[in-house]
């Protein structure tokens, strides 16, 4: 186990668990937590993680941006927008790390998941939520527009009109409704949340993770490319996959009628 100041990092059998660890602040995204998340993702990859679980300690996944820290920076610098410059850029760098790191990310969400916390969950490839968890895009409640990719991820998950309603009203979405509208993948009992997330992570870690990384790359472009561009990218990435050891192993295992042993290469 590696201990950051505001993150608990553990690594078992190629699965990294990154737990936001500011339970007294409902895991609100302070500048230190932002830095620790970026470092923990880097450590996960350096240590050979083939799947990553993002979760939170205590009774919340993440309450969004740290308004107390925001207010302190406002008072120190005399500019209300100070928190929205470098600290917000750092948050957005973490979002890009989640999307661009070529291994699967699974969000395990318990309790409150608000504002930027919701968007951190949505940035992950798969989202499991405990029964009783709630999601909201709370920015409008305090007169802000969204950050951390909310206007990118949410419409792609649930459609433009419903996303506009959720973003514009800031309404709270119970986990069961989030599942019904396609915002998350699964709702489980609280006591089973991490077991379910770890089970999925283990399944994906045993998969050909180089192929999963290319799937992430394709998913990132699917709504911005036209068909021809997406087909060209699929063509190029499948050639890359075909050159890999996992493709050779997959084909050989198929003909030998055995389970493949993928290495992620």
N, C-alpha and C positions, 0 to 999 in steps of 0.2 A: 504494500500500500504506500502510495506517495501522498503526502499531505500538503496542499497549498493553503494559503491563508483563508480562502473562502470557498474552496472546492475540495471534496473528498474524491480521490481518484483511486480506483482499484482495477486490477487486470487479472483475469482468470481465463485460461484456455483460449487466448486470442480474442476475448471479449472485454472491452474496457467499459467501466461504469464511471460516468462523470456526474457527481451529485452536487448541485448547488447547496452551499452550507452556510446560509445566513437565516436560520429558522426564526430567530427573533425578529427579523425584518421581512418575514414571509418570502425570503430569497429574492428581495428586490435587487435589481441590477445596478449595483454600485460600480464605480470605475474599477475598483480592485477585483470584484467578481468578474467583470468583463475581461480584465487582463488574465485572470486565472483560468477562465473558460478557454481563451485562446491558447494559453500555454498547455492546458490539459489535453486539448485536441491534438496539439503538436506532439505531446508525449505519447498519446495513444498510438499515433502513427509510427513514431520512432520506435516504440516497443513492439510493433508488429500487430497491432489490433486489426482484426478482420471484421469487426462489428463494434459499434459504440452505442451505449445506452445513456441518454441524458435524462436526469431526474432531479428531484429536489428533496432535501431533508426537511422533516417536520410536517406541518399540516398544509403546506402549499407547494405547488410546483414552482411558481414564480409570480410575484405580484406586479411585475412590470418594472419600469424605471424607478429608481430611488428618488422620490420627490423631496425627501429631507436633504439628500446630498445636492440635488438640483437647487434647492432654496439656499443652501450654504454657499454654493458657487456663485449664485446670483448676488448674495450679500457681499462676498469677498471681492468679486470683480465689478460689481455695480452694473452688470448686464444680465438680464433675465435669460438671454439666449446663450450664455456661456456653456451651459451643460449640453446644448444641442450642437455644439461645434465638435471639438476633438472627442469628448466622451461618446457622443452618438456615432461618430465615425468609427470609433473602436467597436461599438456594438455591431455596427453593420459589417465590420470586418469578420466578426465571429459568425454572423449569418452566412457570409460568403464562404468561410471555412467549412461550415456544415454542408453547404451545397456542393462545394468544389472538391472536398476530400472524397476520394474514390472508394469509400467503404460505406455500408449502410448505417444510418443513424436511426435509432428507435427512441421516441420520447415516451417515458413512463410518467403519466400525469396524475397526481393526486391533489385533492383539495382545490384551492384557488389557482387559476391560470388566467392572468389578466394582462391586457395591453401587450407590451413587448414580450411578456411571458408566453402569451398565446401564439405570437408570431415565431418565437423560438421553437415551440412545439411544432407548428405548421412547417417550419423549415426542415424538420426531420422527415425522413422517407416514410416512416410508419409511426402512427400515434396510438398508443394504448392508454386508456383512462380508467381510473378507478370509479366505481359507482359512487356518486355524490360529488365528483369533480365538476367544476364549472369553468366555462371559458367566456371571455368577453374582450371586445376591442374598445377599451374604456377611454381612449384618447379624447373623444368628443365630449366626455363628461367634464373635462377640465379645459376645454377650449383648444385642444391640440388636434392636428391631423396625424394620421398613423405613421409609425416608423417600423423598422426591422422587417420589412417585406410584407406587411399585412395586406397592402393593396395589390401585391403580386400573388401571394400564396392563396389567400382566401377566395378570390373569384375563380381561380383555377380549380379549387377543390369543390366549390358548391354552386358556382354560376354567378354571373354579374349582378343580377337583380337582388338575390338574397344576400349576397355579400354587401351590396350597397346599403341594404336595410340594417344589417348588423353593424357595419362601420358607422353609419350615420346616427343610429340610436344608442349605440353602446350597450345594447341589451345583454343580459347574462344568458348564456346557453348551457343548460344542463348536459351532462355527458351523454345521456340517452338521446337527446335531440341532436347533439353534435354528430352522433353516429348515424342517425336517420338521414341527415342532410348531406352526409359524405365528408364531413369535416375531419373525422378521425376513423381509425380502423376497427377498434374493438373496445367494448366496455366490460370490465371484469370486477370481481369483488376486490375490495381494498387489500385484503390479506393475500390475494393471489397476483397482485399487480406486478411485482418484481419477478415472480416465478414465470409469469406469462411473457414478460419482456425478455428475461434471460433465455427462455426457451426459443423464442423467435430469433434472438441474437445468435444463439448457438447454431440454429438451423442455417442462418445466413452466413455465419463464419465458416461453416463447413462447405459452403457453396463456392463456385468459381468466382471469387470476389473481384477479379479483374473484369469479368463480364458485368458484374453488378456495378462497378465503377463506370463502365461505359453506358449502362442503362441509365444511371444518374445523369450522365452527360446528355443523353438523348432526351430524357425527361425535362431537363432544363431548357431545351430549345423547342419542345414540341408545340408550344403555342405562339412562338415568334417566327419560326421558319415556315415558308410555304412548303407544299408537298415535295416539290423537286429538291429543295434544299435539304429537307429531312431525309429523303431517300438517299441523297448523296452522302449525308453524314452516316446514315445506317450502313451504307456500302463500305465507307472507309473504316468505320469502327468494327464491322464484322470481319474485314480483312485483318485488322489488328488482332482481333480475337482468334482468328484462324491460325495465326502464327504462334499462339501461346501454347504452353504446356498443358493447360487445362482442357483445351479442345482435343488435343491428342489423347489425353487420358480419358476424356468423356467418350470418344469414339471407340477406343480400345475396350473400355469397360462395357460399352453397349454390346460389342461383338462377343466379349467373354462372359456376358450375362452375370456381371457382378456390380456391386456398388462402386462408383468412381471415388477416387481419393484426390480431391482437388487441393492445389497448393496456392491458388490465387496468383499464378504466374502464367 
